Amino acid sequence: MQNNRNNSLDPISIRNWRWNYFLDKTIKGFSIFQSSPYPIENDFLFRESFWGSNSNPKKVILETWGLKTEKIRQARCACLQAGEITSVMNLVISPFNNYDVPFFGADFVTLPSGHLIALDLQPALKDDLIHTKYVLGKLKSIHANWQSKLPSGGDIPSEAKKYFSPGFLWTRIPLGEDGDKLINQVIKPAFDEYLNFFLDLVTNAKRVSPERASILLNGQKKYMRYRAEKDPARGMLRGFFGDIWAENYINNILFDLQ
């Protein structure tokens, strides 16, 4: 497959990538802002490899989309397709610490065992009422509506709970017709509502004081360090693309505020 991507805003070219709808909605949502490409080296904009046996190798393609705006330090999406093995969208939107806005996170993964769906507005300062009070009030209502229509994703590690909000949408759904129906009828409108709420927060956000910005920066760095250290995709990325490339990608692209 030829790589025609020159910067992080160029369209993703993965054929039949399952999660196209969600990235397209994100791109459309950000069209209200003046944006520019987030700087990403060519080696991380597009990566291709083959995985499995020599007699039956499977093509693996990873492309990275990204942008920045006046208030968003980095919005980036890791898009991966490996045939029937897996299809992944890992989307994180990180505000500048000059604005009291949470992270936006969506991690959608298709495996042979089913779809794992995680969606949240993740606080940089979970125990700070200034940071969370307004956001969580509305987010809990949005979450209650959509989570009630989905099976639970199960328990999450106790150490991870401080990095998720009470509005964390988390589900495991089956492959096939039933799963596709849930994605179309529940996951898509839920994503739209979470994203629109986040974009409203960004639109209305005002600059905070330098003192407040410093506190927010510390919280953002802790979040990013945790995500980089505990990234569940680490083993998969190492297997597909090698240890050195995977570690550089995780620490210098996906979670680069450390």
N, C-alpha and C positions, 0 to 999 in steps of 0.2 A: 504494500500500500504506500502510495506516495504522500509525503507530508507537504501540504501547501499552507501550513500555518506559519505566519511570520511574527505574530505577537499574540498576547493572551486574549485579545478581543476577537480574533478571527474565529469563525464558526467551527464548532466541533464537527468532525467529518466521519465519526464512527458509524458505519452502516448498521441499521436496526438496533441501535443502542436503546435499551428498554426505557431509560429515564429521561428521554429527550423532552417530554412535556414539561418537566419541572425546571430544567435549565432554561428552556424557552420562556417560561413564565417569569423566571428571575431576570433574564435579560430584558424582557418587556417592562418589568417593574422598575428597573433602573434607568429606563429611557427617559424618565422625568428629571433625571439629574444629568449634569455635565460630567461625563466620566472619561477616563483615559486608561490605556492598558496598564495592568499591574506588571512590573518588570519580572519576567520569568525567562530563564535561559532556554535556548532552543532544545537542549537535551531533555528538558522537563515539559516543554510545550507538547511534544509528541515523542512517544517511546513505543517501540514494537519489539516483540520477541516471540519465540516459539517454545512451548512447554509440553512436556510429556515424552512419550517414547519416540525414538527415531522413526519407527514405522508408521506412527500416527500422531505427528506433532500438531498441537493446537496453537493457532495464532492468538497472541495477546496484544491488545492495543490500549495504551493509556494516553489521554490528552488532558491538558490542563487549561481551563478558561479562567480569566481573572480581570478585575478592574479595580480602580480606585476613584474616589470622588472627594469633594471638599470635606465631607464628614466620615467617609468610610476609608479606613486605612487599607483594607484588603477585602475584596470579595473574591473567593476563588472556589472552583469546582474541579475536583478530580473525577474524571470520567473513564471508566475501565470496562472493557468487554473482553471476555475470554471464552468465546463460544458458549457451550452449554455448561461450562464450569462455573462461571460467575459473571454478573453484571453489577457495576457499582457506581453510585453517585455519592460523593462526599463533598458537601457544600458547607462552607463556613464563611460567614460575613462578620468582619471585625471592625467596629467603629474606632475612630481616633479617640484617644483617652481625654480629649478636650470636651467630649460630649458624654452625658450620663445615659448611655444606651447599652443594652445587653448585646451579647453575641446572637447571631442567628445560626442555627446548626441543623442540617438535614443529612442523615446518613441512611441511604437506601441500598440494600444489598440483596441480590438474588443468588442463592446457592441451590445445589441439587435438593436440599431439604426444605426449601421454601424461601419466602421473602422476609427479611428483617428490616423494619421501618422505625427510624428514630427521628423525632422532630421536636425542636425546642427553641425558645428564646432563653439563652443560658446567661445567668447573671455573672458579672465580674466580681460583684460583692454581694453574696447571697444574704448575708445577715445585716445589710445596710438598708434601712427603710427608705432612705432618699432614693436609692438605686432601684428598689424593687416594688414599693407600695403601689404606685399607679400601674406599673406593668403587670404585676401578678393579679391584681383585681380583675382585669379584663381577660388576661391569659387563662386563668382558671376556668372562666366561663366558656371560652373557646374550646379548651381542652376537654371539659366535661361533655360537651356536645359530641365531639368526634370520638373520644376514647370509648364512650358507651356503645358505639357501633362496631367496635373492634375487639378481637381477643387480646388478652394481656400478652406482653412480651416476656413476662417472667421477672424474677428478681434481678436487680443490678448490684454490682459490688458496693459494699457500704462506703468504701473510700471514694466512689464515684458520685455519691448522692449530693455532695456539697457543690458539685459542678453542674447539676441539673436543677431546673425550676420545678415547682409543683405543677406546672403546665406541660411537663415532659410527656409527649405522645410516643408510646412505645408498644409495638405489636409484632407478632410473628404470624404470617398468613401463608396459606398453602399455595403451591404452584397450581397452574391450570385455571379452569373457568371460574371457580369460586374465588381464587386469589385475584384474578384479573378484574372481576366484578367489584371486589372491595377496593382495589386500586382506583378504578374509575369512579366509583360512587362515593367513596369515603376519603381515600388518601389524597386524591387530586383537589377536591374542595377544601379539605383541611389544610393542605399546604398553601393554597391560595389565601386562606384566611390568616394563617400565621404570617405569611410573607407580607400581606397588605398591612397588617397591624405593625409589623416591624418597620416597614417603609414609612408609615405614618409617624412612628416614633422618631425616625431619622429626620423626616421633613420638619418636624416641630422642635427638634432638639436645639438648645441654646448652649453657647460656650460656657464652660464652668470656670471657676477660679483656678489659678495655677496650683494652689494647695489641693483642691479637689481633684484636679487632673493627675497629680502625683499619686494620690490614693487609688484612683481608678487604674492607673498604669500598673501599679503593683498587683492589683487583682487580676488584670488582664494577663500579666506575665505568669502568674501562678497557674491560671487556666491553661495557657499555651504550653507551659512546661509539663503539666499533667497530661494533656492530650498527646504531646510528643512522646513522652515516656511510656504511656499505656496504649498507644495506637493499636487497636486490634488487627489492623491490616498489615502490620509490620511483617509477619511471617509470610503472608501472601506476596507482598511486594518484593521481599528478598528472594522468594522462590521464583518469581517471574523475571526479575530484572537484576538480581545480584545484591549482595549485602551493602556494598559501598554506595551504589546508586540509590538504593532504598533509604538508607540512613540520611543521605544528603537531601533526598526528596522530602522526607518526613520533617527534618529539622530546619531546612532552609527554604522550603516552599510551603508545605502544608501548615506548619506551626512555627512560623519564623520570628515571632516576637518573644525572644528569650533573653 
